[in-house]
Amino acid sequence: MASWFVGVLFLSTVLLCSADVHQYEFFVRESNFTKLCNTTTLLVVNDSYPGPEIRVHKGDTVFVNVYNQGNYGFTIHWHGVKQPRNPWFDGPEFITQCPIQPGTNFTYEIILSDEIGTLWWHAHSDWTRGSVHGAFIILPAENETYPFPTPDADQTIILQSWYNGDYKQIIDDALAAGVAPRAADAYAINGHLGDTYGCPNDTIFLMEVESEKIYLLRIINAAMNEELFFTITNHTLIVVAQDASYVRMFTTDYIMISPGQTMDVLVIADQNVGQYYMAIRPFSDSAAPPNDNITTGVFQYTNNEGGLNASLIPLPAMNDTDAMLNFINQIRYTNVSQNPTISVPADTDINRRLYITIATNTLPCNTSECVSDTRFAASLNNVSFVSPRIDILQAYYGNNITGVFTQDFPFNPPVFYDFTGNLTDFNTEAGEGTRAIIVNYGDAVEMVLQTTQLGAGGSHPIHLHGFSFYWVGIGTGNFNNETDPSTYNLVDPPFINTVHSPGEGWVALRFFANNPGVWYMHCHFERHNSWGMSTVLIVRNGTTTETSMRPPPSTMPRCPGT
């Protein structure tokens, strides 16, 4: 296997499919699902959990007509799709559009550019994404090949959080009381809970394979609040892509994948014929960890004999920070023709620098449902984001709607302190606002994301809409702007859309602001996003039509009360 991995640079078949236009229909309604010996009603797409897969080619355009046959409004986001000049169809509720109301429909136009590999789509309203989500597979374009050995087959693996209850109701009740939402009851692989939870009726995901065949796993972390380890017992994983961008291939026994991230992984069925567990468990370096459950699936050879042995699952411990760092530090951009040409802003290019602290906080709780006089909150640079009732894109583009947002998000923390030290007696209260980051078209942006020990501390998966960015730096402790930039990787940094910002540490990102529009940036832990750990990046139009936003479509959903 080792000689195969080292010796083969690429091998593939040409995919004879030209750039095309695809049409999908999503019917979103409530359906019943029974898991953990309990029946739960969920809002889902086309009666399936997870939802239907979109499968297209690089550079295609996709139209998805979404029919809301449920009981409340929602939107859908095409996670990782850059939507060049087209923020109108990006999807986050009250950022780029208002909800699709019950009994109505809305057609999204999804414009693909340089994305390749695995992305996903999900609802972007409240916690509805917990049950409204699915894979978005982007195959190579015509006359383009894989930069690795052609797989004999591929398999989508969606990792999920399962709650016995309605996802929206869970977060609505928690926000009203000012408390943290409860932890997931279980984790799922492609909707299956496996054999570890004690309910005899639960099903286990089974992937059937043939000896000596190569399989491409398209792994998506759709979990609500859990970073996850993933492994297949006795098999080596070969990581080939992250967030729809090819990476330098490397081998590993496990991966660590954050909510929102996608990873493409090759696995060769080269072991003795039998059944082998695939398994997931959470990673957490927070003082408020998730439930430490293991969920199983089966990697099963055809004509196998024999049973499974749970004791052979080689997953790291939930709090194994070394295992997390050892994995993510291996990820590198690869200079292959299928990737966009690397374009990391140089030190001399940078003209917009942001230093952003990430924190969980408190705010006063003043309603009759509050269980105390404070409520949980979260912030970026001590600003807890307040969602407006008219979408920011409409207010920004129209120029005649005021009071929706302000253009004064702080580029630095309002107060400097020992962000990663002991903050037990530190004032945790945040300010509130709908404050946007404003940059010009073409600006070279550097963002340093600094985790803090406020609240429970720990890592955060931060996602930026409308862009992939270069993850150029990572470190422990408080960022030092004089010495830490010397450690940056400006040669082959990963080109991703969701970054793991480690607990008691920092990450540095760079990108050119070459996509005009209004783009959401937020923590992909849904409880933190619900508490306000988010902001908006507005990229002003350039000087030409090609560097300016497209005009708004006439079919945008109406905002409540307008």
Salt bridges, closest charged atoms under 4 A:
ASP47 OD2 - ARG29 NH2 2.90
GLU53 OE2 - ARG55 NE 2.90
ASP60 OD2 - HIS22 NE2 2.66
ASP90 OD1 - HIS77 ND1 3.29
ASP90 OD2 - HIS465 ND1 2.69
GLU109 OE1 - ARG550 NH2 2.91
ASP114 OD1 - LYS82 NZ 2.74
GLU144 OE2 - LYS58 NZ 3.34
ASP154 OD2 - ARG55 NH1 3.03
ASP154 OD2 - ARG218 NE 2.83
ASP172 OD2 - LYS168 NZ 2.69
ASP185 OD2 - ARG182 NH1 2.85
GLU210 OE1 - LYS213 NZ 3.24
GLU227 OE2 - HIS500 ND1 2.48
ASP264 OD2 - ARG218 NH1 3.74
ASP292 OD1 - ARG281 NE 3.14
ASP347 OD1 - ARG510 NH2 2.84
ASP408 OD1 - ARG435 NE 3.17
GLU432 OE2 - ARG375 NH2 3.16
ASP443 OD2 - ARG352 NE 3.31
GLU446 OE1 - ARG353 NH1 3.44
GLU446 OE1 - ARG510 NH2 2.81
ASP492 OD2 - ARG248 NH1 3.14
ASP492 OD1 - ARG332 NE 3.71
GLU526 OE2 - ARG129 NE 2.80
